[in-house]
């Protein structure tokens, strides 16, 4: 499973996001991810993918694609 699919799975299983609504340009807040949920998601991603997102400046206004870019950057 690639990184995008792993993050999409976290959104759908842990936060109840409709899988069809998770597109690269979908803002996280439109997916129901507020700042508290985003922090929880960040920790889940860090633990599950063994990456450090502490320096990534993410807000609920970021898109799913921007979140993935931050994850890919941290994984590099």
Buried (B, 14 or more C-beta within 10 A) or exposed (E): EEBBEBBBBBBBEEBEBEEEEBEEEBBBBBBBBEEEBBEBBBEBBBEEBEBEBEEBEBEBEBBBEBBBBBBEEBEE
